Amino acid sequence: MPGTRNEIALELTVGQLAERSGVTVSALHFYERQGLITSRRTSGNQRRYARSALRTVALIRVAQRAGIPLAEVGEVLAALPDRRVPNRRDWERLSRRWQADLDRRIAELLDLRDKFGDCIGCGCLSIDLCRLVNPWDELGVRGPGPRRLIDGEACADERDDG
């Protein structure tokens, strides 16, 4: 019976989509400007989203939490046939695609965590706790930032132990 709580709307207002997805209205507008989701306009110029937009917004949120750039998410969504909503098989394919990148970033973060306390990558102008002692910023000629970390070199304490 129309208008009852048991009725499932085929379309959602921007406010309903925001409430159901946990995303702000402004974020939904941004996603739409980026071409990640679409809406139609009513005769009163109000946005209406297909109910399936909930799944697309969920995919966007998961991808963002994993650090996947929105541009890449957009490429993936644009590649779906007829710009359909991602299904389970699509998600499995996407998760495999992003797995290697996530594993690489996790390894980099673990490496950073393990080296963070003893060596900030030198190029730091030798803070007083740095065992490498770089008083003349010799590594600075290689460019800005923590050069040993960027270049994948061992810090002083790692070299001394070997």
Buried (B, 14 or more C-beta within 10 A) or exposed (E): EEEEEEEEEEBBBBEBBBEBBEBEBEBBBBBBEBEBBEBEEEEEEEBBBBBBBBBBBBBBBBBBEEEBEBEBBBEBBEEBEEEEBBEEEBBEEBEEEBEEEEEEEEEEEEEEEEBEEBBBBBBBEBEEEBBBEBEEEEBBEEEEBBBBBBBEBBBBEBEEEE
